[in-house]
C-alpha cells in the first residue's frame, strides 16, 4: 500500500511539473516530430491511462525506460543504490558510535564540563545545515590541509568527509536523546536499588539504564535512516558521490519521469524495510516487547 501511494503521488506531481518533450526534442523540431515523440513515449494518453499502464508493467518489474539513458529506469537506480547505502550506513554507524558514549558521559554528571561540552556540540550540530558543513569540510580538509579527497568514491578516504557531513546532525540528535533518557533512567528507583546492592557502575550504566533508553533511540534511528535516503541528495551532489542523489537531481531537472518514479519506489521500499527492522530490534532491546 505504501509503494502504491508513493507511486500515485509522484506520478501525479511529475505530470504537473511540466512537459519533458520541451527538453527532449530540439528547438527546431516540427510539431509533427514532437507529436511522434509524444506517441512513442506514451505521453499522448490521459494521466489515468498512463498510470494504469505503469501499474500493469510495474507488477512485472518494469518501471519504464529512461527518456535520456535508454535503459530500464529501475536498473539505473539500483546501479547507484550500493553507493548511497554505503554512505548512509557509514553516517549512521559513526553517529551511534559517537553519540551513545557521549550521551552516557554527559548524563553521569549533569551540569559538569563534559555535559556542557556535549550539549554545546549538539546545539552546533543541530543548527548547522549539512550542505554548509560539507562545504566547510572540503575547504578545510581537502583544500587547505589536503588530508582527504574532496569528491568521488573508491577508498575509505573518499567516504570520510561526506559521511561526517551527514553524521554531524545525527550525532547531535542522538547525543541529546541518549542524555535525556539516561538522566531519567538514572533517577529511577531500580537504579538506586541496584547501587545499594553493590552493582558496579559500568554494569549499572550499560545493562540497566542504557537498555531502558535504547527504545526511543532505535525509533529515531530508524526514522533518520529512512530520511537519509532522501537527505543524502545534496551531500552526494556536493561531494560528487555517485549515488542515487546525483541521479535523481539530474532526472528531476530533465523531467525523466521513469527514473524519478523508480527512485521514489526504491526509497519507499527502503522506508518500509527500515521500519520492519526497527520492529524486530525492539524485541531484542526490550524483552517485554513481543512481535505478534
C-alpha positions as CSV (number, residue, x, y, z in Angstrom):
1,X,0.0,0.0,0.0
2,X,2.8,2.4,0.8
3,X,4.5,1.7,-2.5
4,X,1.2,2.2,-4.4
5,X,0.6,5.5,-2.6
6,X,4.1,6.7,-3.3
7,X,3.9,5.9,-7.0
8,X,0.5,7.6,-7.3
9,X,1.7,10.9,-5.7
10,X,5.0,11.0,-7.6
11,X,3.3,10.1,-10.8
12,X,0.8,13.0,-10.4
13,X,3.3,15.6,-9.3
14,X,5.6,14.8,-12.2
15,X,2.8,15.4,-14.7
16,X,2.1,18.8,-13.1
17,X,5.8,19.7,-13.2
18,X,6.0,20.2,-16.9
19,X,6.3,18.5,-20.3
20,X,9.6,16.6,-20.8
21,X,9.3,17.0,-24.6
22,X,10.3,20.6,-24.2
23,X,13.7,19.3,-23.1
24,X,13.9,16.1,-25.2
25,X,13.3,17.5,-28.7
26,X,15.5,20.1,-30.4
27,X,14.1,23.7,-30.6
28,X,13.8,23.5,-34.4
29,X,11.7,20.3,-34.3
30,X,8.5,20.4,-36.2
31,X,5.1,19.9,-34.5
32,X,4.8,16.5,-36.3
33,X,8.1,15.4,-34.8
34,X,7.0,16.5,-31.3
35,X,3.7,14.5,-31.6
36,X,5.5,11.5,-32.9
37,X,7.9,11.5,-29.9
38,X,4.9,12.0,-27.6
39,X,3.2,8.9,-29.0
40,X,6.5,6.9,-28.8
41,X,6.8,7.7,-25.1
42,X,3.2,7.1,-24.4
43,X,2.6,10.7,-23.2
44,X,-0.3,11.3,-25.6
45,X,-2.7,9.4,-23.4
46,X,-4.6,10.7,-20.3
47,X,-2.9,10.5,-16.9
48,X,-5.2,7.8,-15.7
49,X,-4.4,5.6,-18.7
50,X,-0.7,6.2,-18.3
51,X,-0.8,5.3,-14.6
52,X,-2.8,2.2,-15.3
53,X,-0.3,1.1,-17.9
54,X,2.5,1.9,-15.5
55,X,0.9,-0.3,-12.8
56,X,0.4,-3.2,-15.2
57,X,4.1,-3.0,-16.2
58,X,5.3,-2.5,-12.6
59,X,3.7,-5.7,-11.5
60,X,6.1,-7.4,-13.9
61,X,9.0,-5.4,-12.5
62,X,9.1,-3.0,-15.4
63,X,9.1,0.6,-14.2
64,X,9.7,2.1,-17.7
65,X,12.8,3.2,-19.7
66,X,14.7,6.3,-19.0
67,X,14.0,9.0,-21.6
68,X,17.6,10.1,-21.7
69,X,19.7,7.0,-20.9
70,X,17.6,4.5,-22.9
71,X,17.9,1.8,-20.2
72,X,15.4,0.4,-17.7
73,X,14.8,3.0,-15.0
74,X,14.9,0.5,-12.1
75,X,18.2,-0.9,-13.4
76,X,19.6,2.6,-13.5
77,X,18.5,3.4,-9.9
78,X,19.7,0.0,-8.5
79,X,23.2,0.6,-10.0
80,X,23.5,3.7,-7.8
81,X,21.9,2.1,-4.7
82,X,25.1,0.5,-3.3
83,X,26.9,3.8,-3.2
84,X,24.1,5.5,-1.4
85,X,23.7,2.7,1.1
86,X,27.5,2.8,1.8
87,X,27.2,6.5,2.6
88,X,24.1,6.1,4.7
89,X,25.4,3.2,6.8
90,X,28.7,4.8,7.4
91,X,27.0,8.0,8.6
92,X,24.6,6.1,10.9
93,X,27.4,3.9,12.3
94,X,29.6,6.9,13.1
95,X,26.6,8.8,14.6
96,X,25.7,6.0,17.0
97,X,29.3,5.1,17.9
98,X,29.9,8.7,19.0
99,X,26.5,9.7,20.3
100,X,25.8,6.8,22.7
101,X,29.1,7.1,24.7
102,X,28.8,10.9,24.6
103,X,25.3,10.9,25.9
104,X,26.2,8.5,28.7
105,X,29.2,10.6,29.8
106,X,27.0,13.7,29.8
107,X,24.2,12.0,31.8
108,X,26.5,10.7,34.5
109,X,27.2,14.2,35.9
110,X,24.6,16.7,34.7
111,X,26.0,20.2,34.7
112,X,29.6,19.1,34.5
113,X,32.1,20.3,31.9
114,X,31.6,17.1,29.9
115,X,27.8,17.7,30.0
116,X,28.1,21.3,28.9
117,X,30.5,20.4,26.1
118,X,28.2,17.7,24.8
119,X,25.2,20.0,24.8
120,X,27.2,22.7,23.1
121,X,28.4,20.4,20.3
122,X,24.9,19.1,20.0
123,X,23.5,22.6,19.6
124,X,26.0,23.3,16.9
125,X,25.3,20.0,15.1
126,X,21.6,20.6,15.0
127,X,21.9,24.2,14.0
128,X,24.4,23.9,11.1
129,X,22.9,22.8,7.8
130,X,24.6,19.7,6.2
131,X,25.3,21.4,2.9
132,X,27.2,24.2,4.8
133,X,29.1,21.6,6.9
134,X,30.0,19.8,3.7
135,X,31.4,22.9,2.0
136,X,33.4,23.8,5.2
137,X,34.8,20.3,5.4
138,X,36.0,20.5,1.8
139,X,37.6,23.9,2.3
140,X,39.5,22.8,5.5
141,X,40.4,19.2,5.0
142,X,40.6,19.0,1.2
143,X,41.7,22.4,0.0
144,X,43.7,23.8,2.9
145,X,45.1,20.8,4.7
146,X,44.9,18.4,1.7
147,X,44.4,15.4,4.0
148,X,41.3,14.0,2.3
149,X,39.9,14.0,-1.3
150,X,37.1,16.4,-1.9
151,X,35.0,14.3,-4.3
152,X,34.5,10.8,-5.8
153,X,34.2,7.3,-4.4
154,X,36.7,4.5,-4.2
155,X,38.6,4.4,-1.0
156,X,37.9,4.9,2.7
157,X,39.4,8.4,2.5
158,X,36.7,9.4,-0.1
159,X,34.0,8.3,2.4
160,X,35.1,10.3,5.4
161,X,34.0,13.8,4.5
162,X,30.5,13.0,3.1
163,X,29.8,10.5,5.9
164,X,30.8,13.0,8.5
165,X,28.8,15.8,6.9
166,X,25.7,13.6,7.1
167,X,26.5,12.3,10.6
168,X,27.0,15.6,12.4
169,X,23.3,16.3,12.8
170,X,22.6,12.7,13.8
171,X,25.4,12.8,16.4
172,X,23.8,15.9,18.0
173,X,20.3,14.4,17.9
174,X,21.3,11.0,19.3
175,X,23.5,12.6,22.0
176,X,20.7,14.7,23.3
177,X,18.3,11.8,23.1
178,X,20.6,9.4,25.0
179,X,21.5,12.0,27.6
180,X,17.8,12.8,28.3
181,X,16.9,9.1,28.6
182,X,19.9,8.3,30.8
183,X,19.3,11.2,33.1
184,X,15.7,10.0,33.6
185,X,16.7,6.3,33.9
186,X,19.5,7.0,36.5
187,X,16.9,8.7,38.7
188,X,14.6,5.7,38.9
189,X,14.2,3.5,42.0
190,X,15.5,0.4,40.3
191,X,18.9,2.1,39.7
192,X,19.1,3.2,43.3
193,X,18.3,-0.3,44.4
194,X,20.9,-1.8,42.2
195,X,23.5,0.7,43.6
196,X,22.5,-0.3,47.1
197,X,23.1,-4.0,46.2
198,X,26.6,-3.2,45.1
199,X,26.1,-3.4,41.3
200,X,29.2,-2.0,39.6
201,X,28.8,1.4,37.9
202,X,29.7,0.1,34.5
203,X,27.1,-2.7,34.7
204,X,24.5,-0.2,36.1
205,X,25.0,2.1,33.2
206,X,25.1,-0.4,30.3
207,X,23.0,-3.3,31.5
208,X,20.3,-1.4,33.3
209,X,20.0,2.3,32.5
210,X,21.1,2.2,28.8
211,X,18.8,-0.7,28.0
212,X,15.8,1.3,29.0
213,X,17.0,4.3,27.0
214,X,17.5,2.5,23.7
215,X,13.9,2.1,22.6
216,X,13.4,5.8,21.7
217,X,16.9,5.8,20.2
218,X,16.1,2.8,18.0
219,X,12.9,4.5,16.9
220,X,14.6,7.8,16.0
221,X,17.5,6.0,14.4
222,X,15.0,4.1,12.1
223,X,13.4,7.4,11.1
224,X,16.7,9.0,10.5
225,X,17.9,6.0,8.4
226,X,14.9,6.3,6.2
227,X,15.2,10.1,5.9
228,X,18.8,9.8,4.8
229,X,17.7,8.1,1.6
230,X,16.3,11.4,0.5
231,X,18.5,13.7,2.7
232,X,21.7,12.4,1.1
233,X,20.9,14.0,-2.2
234,X,22.5,17.4,-1.5
235,X,25.6,15.8,0.2
236,X,26.1,13.5,-2.8
237,X,25.9,16.5,-5.1
238,X,28.5,18.5,-3.1
239,X,31.0,15.6,-2.9
240,X,30.3,14.2,-6.4
241,X,29.3,10.9,-4.7
242,X,28.0,8.6,-7.4
243,X,24.8,7.6,-5.6
244,X,21.1,7.9,-6.2
245,X,21.1,11.5,-5.2
246,X,23.0,12.8,-8.2
247,X,20.9,10.6,-10.5
248,X,17.6,11.9,-9.1
249,X,18.6,15.5,-9.3
250,X,19.5,15.1,-13.0
251,X,16.3,13.2,-13.6
252,X,14.1,15.9,-11.9
253,X,15.9,18.6,-13.9
254,X,15.3,16.8,-17.1
255,X,11.8,15.6,-16.2
256,X,12.9,12.0,-16.7
257,X,9.6,10.5,-15.4
258,X,10.5,6.8,-15.2
259,X,13.8,7.4,-13.3
260,X,12.1,9.7,-10.8
261,X,9.3,7.2,-10.2
262,X,11.7,4.3,-9.9
263,X,13.8,6.3,-7.3
264,X,10.7,7.1,-5.3
265,X,9.6,3.5,-5.1
266,X,13.1,2.3,-4.1
267,X,13.2,5.0,-1.3
268,X,9.7,4.0,-0.2
269,X,10.8,0.3,-0.1
270,X,13.8,1.4,2.0
271,X,11.5,3.1,4.5
272,X,9.3,0.0,4.8
273,X,12.3,-2.2,5.2
274,X,13.9,0.0,7.9
275,X,10.6,0.1,9.8
276,X,10.4,-3.7,9.7
277,X,14.0,-3.9,11.0
278,X,13.2,-1.4,13.8
279,X,10.2,-3.5,14.9
280,X,12.5,-6.6,15.1
281,X,15.2,-4.8,17.0
282,X,12.6,-3.7,19.6
283,X,12.2,-7.3,20.8
284,X,16.0,-7.7,21.1
285,X,16.5,-4.5,23.1
286,X,13.5,-4.9,25.4
287,X,12.3,-8.5,26.2
288,X,8.9,-7.0,27.2
289,X,8.2,-6.2,23.6
290,X,6.8,-9.2,21.6
291,X,6.1,-9.3,17.9
292,X,2.7,-10.6,17.0
